[in-house]
Amino acid sequence: MSWNPPGKNCGACGSQTCADFVSRIEAGSAEVDLCPFYNMENTLRPEKIASRESIELQVRNATYSGVDVAGKEYDFVLLPFPGEPSARKFIVPFRADLVEKWNIKKGDLVTGRPAGPGCPLYHALRVLSANPITGVLECHTVGPMAARKEDAHDVQAYHVHAFEGIVSVIKKPPVLGTRQYFLPGNCMIDLAHTALVNMVFKKPSGTHVRLEDIRIL
């Protein structure tokens, strides 16, 4: 690999250390742009755009086979927006009133299990926006180390309301109004999710898609 993370061990990529992250990239289970420092160094610099795109394409092709750990085929992978650590995830705690009761706000850390779609793993989420009326939290999934370094609002269980991110097509592009199988980039259990495609935009950074009614079948 021609680029190495800076050794800050921040956990934003989902690995405990930068060395673990490099090992995951070399094993084909992670992408270089999951590191926020890679994005800082390689975005908004025209002389690097072509090489960055070619590197990402190589990594995506090497990482994603189109078949998950259970043998289920998926149509596309959902990747982060440029400069972001993960695809955006919109969640609703099983007790939506906790968003208002605990005054959960932008910048806070929330932990819990996405029990609505049936994922068995606990997640750490950085809040981007919070709606005290509906209880919807817009978040980034961040590394588990974040929950060891600061206090978190532990909602324990939540529904995944939606995902938004950039599409990397494997078998079929997203089609508005249809239900399709996709894989969230760097999914820790490598299981295809199914969702309703409710928004598709062509942007300079790629195909921006919003997915709702998330399930793991």
LINBEL-V786547 format. One record per run of one state. SS is the DSSP state (hx for helix, st for strand, lp for the rest). FROM is the first residue (numbers start at 1). TO is the last residue. If there is no record, write none. Layout:
SS/FROM/TO + SS/FROM/TO
This chain:
lp/1/17 + hx/18/27 + lp/28/31 + hx/32/34 + lp/35/35 + hx/36/42 + lp/43/45 + hx/46/63 + lp/64/66 + st/67/67 + lp/68/72 + st/73/73 + lp/74/75 + st/76/79 + lp/80/87 + st/88/93 + lp/94/97 + hx/98/101 + lp/102/108 + st/109/113 + lp/114/121 + st/122/130 + lp/131/135 + st/136/142 + lp/143/145 + hx/146/149 + lp/150/152 + st/153/169 + lp/170/178 + st/179/184 + lp/185/192 + st/193/203 + lp/204/205 + st/206/215 + lp/216/217
